[in-house]
Amino acid sequence: MMKRLSAVAVVLTSPAAALACPACYASLSSRLLHSYYLSTIFLSILPFAIVCTLVAVGRSLRRRFRDLPVQESWSPRC
């Protein structure tokens, strides 16, 4: 158990773990930083786009079913 904890501590404190930090902008180029910001904006807008799409599809289906002709009488065949 102690070996496992020490291995985890080594991995967490290694310099390679610091290179993977998403909040560190010192080693990023401007192109990479620009793509990081664009992906953040895209992921922030995505839930609103999904909700708007579902509302639009729901309204379209409601309009389509509202315009269908209604049958006056229906009798099951026995």
Backbone atoms as SQL, in Angstrom:
CREATE TABLE atoms (id INTEGER PRIMARY KEY, chain TEXT, resi INTEGER, resn TEXT, atom TEXT, x REAL, y REAL, z REAL);
INSERT INTO atoms VALUES
  (1, 'A', 1, 'MET', 'N', 0.828, -1.193, 0.000),
  (2, 'A', 1, 'MET', 'CA', 0.000, 0.000, 0.000),
  (3, 'A', 1, 'MET', 'C', 0.867, 1.250, 0.000),
  (4, 'A', 2, 'MET', 'N', 1.958, 1.212, 0.751),
  (5, 'A', 2, 'MET', 'CA', 2.847, 2.372, 0.836),
  (6, 'A', 2, 'MET', 'C', 3.541, 2.623, -0.496),
  (7, 'A', 3, 'LYS', 'N', 3.885, 1.538, -1.214),
  (8, 'A', 3, 'LYS', 'CA', 4.524, 1.713, -2.511),
  (9, 'A', 3, 'LYS', 'C', 3.565, 2.380, -3.501),
  (10, 'A', 4, 'ARG', 'N', 2.301, 2.029, -3.417),
  (11, 'A', 4, 'ARG', 'CA', 1.314, 2.614, -4.310),
  (12, 'A', 4, 'ARG', 'C', 1.157, 4.109, -4.024),
  (13, 'A', 5, 'LEU', 'N', 1.108, 4.488, -2.761),
  (14, 'A', 5, 'LEU', 'CA', 0.980, 5.900, -2.407),
  (15, 'A', 5, 'LEU', 'C', 2.208, 6.697, -2.827),
  (16, 'A', 6, 'SER', 'N', 3.390, 6.110, -2.674),
  (17, 'A', 6, 'SER', 'CA', 4.598, 6.825, -3.094),
  (18, 'A', 6, 'SER', 'C', 4.658, 6.946, -4.618),
  (19, 'A', 7, 'ALA', 'N', 4.180, 5.944, -5.335),
  (20, 'A', 7, 'ALA', 'CA', 4.150, 6.027, -6.799),
  (21, 'A', 7, 'ALA', 'C', 3.186, 7.113, -7.253),
  (22, 'A', 8, 'VAL', 'N', 2.061, 7.231, -6.594),
  (23, 'A', 8, 'VAL', 'CA', 1.097, 8.279, -6.921),
  (24, 'A', 8, 'VAL', 'C', 1.689, 9.645, -6.612),
  (25, 'A', 9, 'ALA', 'N', 2.393, 9.768, -5.507),
  (26, 'A', 9, 'ALA', 'CA', 3.012, 11.040, -5.141),
  (27, 'A', 9, 'ALA', 'C', 4.085, 11.443, -6.153),
  (28, 'A', 10, 'VAL', 'N', 4.851, 10.482, -6.656),
  (29, 'A', 10, 'VAL', 'CA', 5.879, 10.779, -7.644),
  (30, 'A', 10, 'VAL', 'C', 5.237, 11.249, -8.948),
  (31, 'A', 11, 'VAL', 'N', 4.170, 10.595, -9.350),
  (32, 'A', 11, 'VAL', 'CA', 3.500, 10.971, -10.594),
  (33, 'A', 11, 'VAL', 'C', 2.891, 12.364, -10.469),
  (34, 'A', 12, 'LEU', 'N', 2.294, 12.658, -9.337),
  (35, 'A', 12, 'LEU', 'CA', 1.643, 13.952, -9.164),
  (36, 'A', 12, 'LEU', 'C', 2.629, 15.106, -9.043),
  (37, 'A', 13, 'THR', 'N', 3.822, 14.841, -8.550),
  (38, 'A', 13, 'THR', 'CA', 4.791, 15.924, -8.370),
  (39, 'A', 13, 'THR', 'C', 5.852, 15.956, -9.471),
  (40, 'A', 14, 'SER', 'N', 5.719, 15.138, -10.490),
  (41, 'A', 14, 'SER', 'CA', 6.714, 15.120, -11.548),
  (42, 'A', 14, 'SER', 'C', 6.535, 16.326, -12.476),
  (43, 'A', 15, 'PRO', 'N', 7.601, 16.741, -13.159),
  (44, 'A', 15, 'PRO', 'CA', 7.497, 17.868, -14.087),
  (45, 'A', 15, 'PRO', 'C', 6.567, 17.590, -15.269),
  (46, 'A', 16, 'ALA', 'N', 6.408, 16.338, -15.660),
  (47, 'A', 16, 'ALA', 'CA', 5.516, 16.013, -16.769),
  (48, 'A', 16, 'ALA', 'C', 4.068, 16.341, -16.422),
  (49, 'A', 17, 'ALA', 'N', 3.709, 16.209, -15.162),
  (50, 'A', 17, 'ALA', 'CA', 2.351, 16.554, -14.750),
  (51, 'A', 17, 'ALA', 'C', 2.123, 18.055, -14.859),
  (52, 'A', 18, 'ALA', 'N', 3.159, 18.846, -14.645),
  (53, 'A', 18, 'ALA', 'CA', 3.013, 20.301, -14.743),
  (54, 'A', 18, 'ALA', 'C', 2.840, 20.743, -16.192),
  (55, 'A', 19, 'LEU', 'N', 3.370, 20.007, -17.153),
  (56, 'A', 19, 'LEU', 'CA', 3.210, 20.359, -18.554),
  (57, 'A', 19, 'LEU', 'C', 1.785, 20.124, -19.037),
  (58, 'A', 20, 'ALA', 'N', 1.057, 19.266, -18.348),
  (59, 'A', 20, 'ALA', 'CA', -0.300, 18.961, -18.759),
  (60, 'A', 20, 'ALA', 'C', -1.330, 19.870, -18.099),
  (61, 'A', 21, 'CYS', 'N', -0.893, 20.821, -17.312),
  (62, 'A', 21, 'CYS', 'CA', -1.809, 21.708, -16.599),
  (63, 'A', 21, 'CYS', 'C', -2.520, 22.630, -17.589),
  (64, 'A', 22, 'PRO', 'N', -3.880, 22.634, -17.638),
  (65, 'A', 22, 'PRO', 'CA', -4.585, 23.467, -18.608),
  (66, 'A', 22, 'PRO', 'C', -4.587, 24.953, -18.244),
  (67, 'A', 23, 'ALA', 'N', -4.238, 25.298, -17.014),
  (68, 'A', 23, 'ALA', 'CA', -4.274, 26.697, -16.600),
  (69, 'A', 23, 'ALA', 'C', -2.930, 27.403, -16.793),
  (70, 'A', 24, 'CYS', 'N', -1.907, 26.678, -17.195),
  (71, 'A', 24, 'CYS', 'CA', -0.577, 27.277, -17.364),
  (72, 'A', 24, 'CYS', 'C', -0.425, 27.739, -18.816),
  (73, 'A', 25, 'TYR', 'N', -0.305, 29.050, -19.017),
  (74, 'A', 25, 'TYR', 'CA', -0.215, 29.598, -20.364),
  (75, 'A', 25, 'TYR', 'C', 1.210, 29.958, -20.766),
  (76, 'A', 26, 'ALA', 'N', 2.177, 29.727, -19.930),
  (77, 'A', 26, 'ALA', 'CA', 3.540, 30.151, -20.224),
  (78, 'A', 26, 'ALA', 'C', 4.138, 29.404, -21.409),
  (79, 'A', 27, 'SER', 'N', 3.813, 28.123, -21.544),
  (80, 'A', 27, 'SER', 'CA', 4.430, 27.343, -22.620),
  (81, 'A', 27, 'SER', 'C', 3.556, 27.270, -23.868),
  (82, 'A', 28, 'LEU', 'N', 2.442, 27.949, -23.878),
  (83, 'A', 28, 'LEU', 'CA', 1.549, 27.868, -25.024),
  (84, 'A', 28, 'LEU', 'C', 1.867, 28.937, -26.055),
  (85, 'A', 29, 'SER', 'N', 1.756, 28.560, -27.319),
  (86, 'A', 29, 'SER', 'CA', 1.898, 29.542, -28.382),
  (87, 'A', 29, 'SER', 'C', 0.568, 30.276, -28.546),
  (88, 'A', 30, 'SER', 'N', 0.574, 31.370, -29.292),
  (89, 'A', 30, 'SER', 'CA', -0.664, 32.137, -29.441),
  (90, 'A', 30, 'SER', 'C', -1.706, 31.356, -30.235),
  (91, 'A', 31, 'ARG', 'N', -1.268, 30.546, -31.188),
  (92, 'A', 31, 'ARG', 'CA', -2.210, 29.745, -31.976),
  (93, 'A', 31, 'ARG', 'C', -2.890, 28.703, -31.087),
  (94, 'A', 32, 'LEU', 'N', -2.131, 28.067, -30.231),
  (95, 'A', 32, 'LEU', 'CA', -2.688, 27.066, -29.330),
  (96, 'A', 32, 'LEU', 'C', -3.605, 27.716, -28.300),
  (97, 'A', 33, 'LEU', 'N', -3.227, 28.873, -27.826),
  (98, 'A', 33, 'LEU', 'CA', -4.059, 29.604, -26.877),
  (99, 'A', 33, 'LEU', 'C', -5.366, 30.049, -27.530),
  (100, 'A', 34, 'HIS', 'N', -5.302, 30.463, -28.790),
  (101, 'A', 34, 'HIS', 'CA', -6.496, 30.861, -29.533),
  (102, 'A', 34, 'HIS', 'C', -7.450, 29.675, -29.689),
  (103, 'A', 35, 'SER', 'N', -6.930, 28.509, -30.022),
  (104, 'A', 35, 'SER', 'CA', -7.781, 27.332, -30.166),
  (105, 'A', 35, 'SER', 'C', -8.360, 26.903, -28.817),
  (106, 'A', 36, 'TYR', 'N', -7.602, 27.113, -27.739),
  (107, 'A', 36, 'TYR', 'CA', -8.107, 26.817, -26.396),
  (108, 'A', 36, 'TYR', 'C', -9.303, 27.707, -26.080),
  (109, 'A', 37, 'TYR', 'N', -9.222, 28.982, -26.390),
  (110, 'A', 37, 'TYR', 'CA', -10.324, 29.903, -26.141),
  (111, 'A', 37, 'TYR', 'C', -11.535, 29.574, -27.020),
  (112, 'A', 38, 'LEU', 'N', -11.294, 29.238, -28.273),
  (113, 'A', 38, 'LEU', 'CA', -12.402, 28.887, -29.162),
  (114, 'A', 38, 'LEU', 'C', -13.126, 27.624, -28.705),
  (115, 'A', 39, 'SER', 'N', -12.373, 26.640, -28.252),
  (116, 'A', 39, 'SER', 'CA', -13.020, 25.424, -27.765),
  (117, 'A', 39, 'SER', 'C', -13.795, 25.691, -26.482),
  (118, 'A', 40, 'THR', 'N', -13.305, 26.584, -25.642),
  (119, 'A', 40, 'THR', 'CA', -14.028, 26.946, -24.428),
  (120, 'A', 40, 'THR', 'C', -15.335, 27.653, -24.762),
  (121, 'A', 41, 'ILE', 'N', -15.296, 28.561, -25.724),
  (122, 'A', 41, 'ILE', 'CA', -16.507, 29.262, -26.146),
  (123, 'A', 41, 'ILE', 'C', -17.498, 28.280, -26.768),
  (124, 'A', 42, 'PHE', 'N', -17.007, 27.377, -27.607),
  (125, 'A', 42, 'PHE', 'CA', -17.873, 26.386, -28.244),
  (126, 'A', 42, 'PHE', 'C', -18.560, 25.509, -27.205),
  (127, 'A', 43, 'LEU', 'N', -17.810, 25.028, -26.222),
  (128, 'A', 43, 'LEU', 'CA', -18.395, 24.162, -25.206),
  (129, 'A', 43, 'LEU', 'C', -19.327, 24.922, -24.277),
  (130, 'A', 44, 'SER', 'N', -19.154, 26.230, -24.162),
  (131, 'A', 44, 'SER', 'CA', -20.075, 27.028, -23.355),
  (132, 'A', 44, 'SER', 'C', -21.395, 27.258, -24.082),
  (133, 'A', 45, 'ILE', 'N', -21.357, 27.383, -25.389),
  (134, 'A', 45, 'ILE', 'CA', -22.560, 27.642, -26.176),
  (135, 'A', 45, 'ILE', 'C', -23.320, 26.351, -26.489),
  (136, 'A', 46, 'LEU', 'N', -22.658, 25.229, -26.484),
  (137, 'A', 46, 'LEU', 'CA', -23.254, 23.962, -26.899),
  (138, 'A', 46, 'LEU', 'C', -24.535, 23.592, -26.156),
  (139, 'A', 47, 'PRO', 'N', -24.633, 23.702, -24.828),
  (140, 'A', 47, 'PRO', 'CA', -25.903, 23.347, -24.168),
  (141, 'A', 47, 'PRO', 'C', -27.075, 24.214, -24.622),
  (142, 'A', 48, 'PHE', 'N', -26.844, 25.504, -24.833),
  (143, 'A', 48, 'PHE', 'CA', -27.906, 26.383, -25.303),
  (144, 'A', 48, 'PHE', 'C', -28.338, 26.005, -26.719),
  (145, 'A', 49, 'ALA', 'N', -27.394, 25.621, -27.548),
  (146, 'A', 49, 'ALA', 'CA', -27.726, 25.206, -28.911),
  (147, 'A', 49, 'ALA', 'C', -28.542, 23.923, -28.902),
  (148, 'A', 50, 'ILE', 'N', -28.230, 23.008, -28.020),
  (149, 'A', 50, 'ILE', 'CA', -28.988, 21.754, -27.927),
  (150, 'A', 50, 'ILE', 'C', -30.417, 22.035, -27.478),
  (151, 'A', 51, 'VAL', 'N', -30.588, 22.890, -26.475),
  (152, 'A', 51, 'VAL', 'CA', -31.932, 23.220, -25.999),
  (153, 'A', 51, 'VAL', 'C', -32.727, 23.925, -27.092),
  (154, 'A', 52, 'CYS', 'N', -32.117, 24.873, -27.785),
  (155, 'A', 52, 'CYS', 'CA', -32.814, 25.577, -28.874),
  (156, 'A', 52, 'CYS', 'C', -33.204, 24.619, -29.998),
  (157, 'A', 53, 'THR', 'N', -32.358, 23.667, -30.307),
  (158, 'A', 53, 'THR', 'CA', -32.671, 22.678, -31.343),
  (159, 'A', 53, 'THR', 'C', -33.843, 21.804, -30.923),
  (160, 'A', 54, 'LEU', 'N', -33.850, 21.362, -29.668),
  (161, 'A', 54, 'LEU', 'CA', -34.960, 20.537, -29.191),
  (162, 'A', 54, 'LEU', 'C', -36.278, 21.319, -29.205),
  (163, 'A', 55, 'VAL', 'N', -36.244, 22.581, -28.836),
  (164, 'A', 55, 'VAL', 'CA', -37.450, 23.408, -28.872),
  (165, 'A', 55, 'VAL', 'C', -37.930, 23.582, -30.307),
  (166, 'A', 56, 'ALA', 'N', -37.020, 23.834, -31.224),
  (167, 'A', 56, 'ALA', 'CA', -37.401, 24.010, -32.633),
  (168, 'A', 56, 'ALA', 'C', -37.993, 22.729, -33.209),
  (169, 'A', 57, 'VAL', 'N', -37.422, 21.587, -32.896),
  (170, 'A', 57, 'VAL', 'CA', -37.957, 20.311, -33.378),
  (171, 'A', 57, 'VAL', 'C', -39.331, 20.059, -32.766),
  (172, 'A', 58, 'GLY', 'N', -39.494, 20.355, -31.490),
  (173, 'A', 58, 'GLY', 'CA', -40.788, 20.180, -30.832),
  (174, 'A', 58, 'GLY', 'C', -41.863, 21.054, -31.450),
  (175, 'A', 59, 'ARG', 'N', -41.531, 22.305, -31.726),
  (176, 'A', 59, 'ARG', 'CA', -42.507, 23.198, -32.371),
  (177, 'A', 59, 'ARG', 'C', -42.857, 22.723, -33.772),
  (178, 'A', 60, 'SER', 'N', -41.868, 22.241, -34.497),
  (179, 'A', 60, 'SER', 'CA', -42.111, 21.745, -35.850),
  (180, 'A', 60, 'SER', 'C', -43.026, 20.521, -35.824),
  (181, 'A', 61, 'LEU', 'N', -42.776, 19.603, -34.905),
  (182, 'A', 61, 'LEU', 'CA', -43.625, 18.414, -34.793),
  (183, 'A', 61, 'LEU', 'C', -45.036, 18.783, -34.358),
  (184, 'A', 62, 'ARG', 'N', -45.160, 19.735, -33.439),
  (185, 'A', 62, 'ARG', 'CA', -46.478, 20.158, -32.985),
  (186, 'A', 62, 'ARG', 'C', -47.262, 20.792, -34.132),
  (187, 'A', 63, 'ARG', 'N', -46.595, 21.619, -34.926),
  (188, 'A', 63, 'ARG', 'CA', -47.247, 22.249, -36.075),
  (189, 'A', 63, 'ARG', 'C', -47.657, 21.196, -37.106),
  (190, 'A', 64, 'ARG', 'N', -46.793, 20.208, -37.320),
  (191, 'A', 64, 'ARG', 'CA', -47.096, 19.165, -38.304),
  (192, 'A', 64, 'ARG', 'C', -48.286, 18.319, -37.856),
  (193, 'A', 65, 'PHE', 'N', -48.343, 17.955, -36.580),
  (194, 'A', 65, 'PHE', 'CA', -49.458, 17.148, -36.088),
  (195, 'A', 65, 'PHE', 'C', -50.747, 17.965, -35.975),
  (196, 'A', 66, 'ARG', 'N', -50.640, 19.252, -35.755),
  (197, 'A', 66, 'ARG', 'CA', -51.807, 20.106, -35.664),
  (198, 'A', 66, 'ARG', 'C', -52.488, 20.225, -37.034),
  (199, 'A', 67, 'ASP', 'N', -51.726, 20.186, -38.095),
  (200, 'A', 67, 'ASP', 'CA', -52.263, 20.342, -39.444),
  (201, 'A', 67, 'ASP', 'C', -52.790, 19.043, -40.053),
  (202, 'A', 68, 'LEU', 'N', -52.656, 17.923, -39.370),
  (203, 'A', 68, 'LEU', 'CA', -53.162, 16.653, -39.892),
  (204, 'A', 68, 'LEU', 'C', -54.681, 16.635, -39.838),
  (205, 'A', 69, 'PRO', 'N', -55.324, 16.004, -40.822),
  (206, 'A', 69, 'PRO', 'CA', -56.790, 15.907, -40.768),
  (207, 'A', 69, 'PRO', 'C', -57.224, 14.947, -39.660),
  (208, 'A', 70, 'VAL', 'N', -58.342, 15.268, -39.049),
  (209, 'A', 70, 'VAL', 'CA', -58.867, 14.459, -37.951),
  (210, 'A', 70, 'VAL', 'C', -59.947, 13.544, -38.487),
  (211, 'A', 71, 'GLN', 'N', -59.890, 12.268, -38.144),
  (212, 'A', 71, 'GLN', 'CA', -60.930, 11.333, -38.557),
  (213, 'A', 71, 'GLN', 'C', -62.129, 11.497, -37.634),
  (214, 'A', 72, 'GLU', 'N', -63.314, 11.523, -38.226),
  (215, 'A', 72, 'GLU', 'CA', -64.522, 11.737, -37.435),
  (216, 'A', 72, 'GLU', 'C', -64.933, 10.489, -36.670),
  (217, 'A', 73, 'SER', 'N', -64.973, 9.354, -37.352),
  (218, 'A', 73, 'SER', 'CA', -65.429, 8.143, -36.658),
  (219, 'A', 73, 'SER', 'C', -64.374, 7.062, -36.812),
  (220, 'A', 74, 'TRP', 'N', -64.270, 6.301, -35.778),
  (221, 'A', 74, 'TRP', 'CA', -63.320, 5.201, -35.778),
  (222, 'A', 74, 'TRP', 'C', -63.979, 4.026, -35.083),
  (223, 'A', 75, 'SER', 'N', -64.006, 2.891, -35.739),
  (224, 'A', 75, 'SER', 'CA', -64.605, 1.713, -35.122),
  (225, 'A', 75, 'SER', 'C', -63.661, 0.534, -35.348),
  (226, 'A', 76, 'PRO', 'N', -63.336, -0.163, -34.298),
  (227, 'A', 76, 'PRO', 'CA', -62.449, -1.314, -34.452),
  (228, 'A', 76, 'PRO', 'C', -63.194, -2.477, -35.110),
  (229, 'A', 77, 'ARG', 'N', -62.507, -3.218, -35.909),
  (230, 'A', 77, 'ARG', 'CA', -63.119, -4.393, -36.556),
  (231, 'A', 77, 'ARG', 'C', -62.946, -5.593, -35.645),
  (232, 'A', 78, 'CYS', 'N', -64.055, -6.233, -35.367),
  (233, 'A', 78, 'CYS', 'CA', -64.019, -7.391, -34.478),
  (234, 'A', 78, 'CYS', 'C', -64.159, -8.670, -35.248);
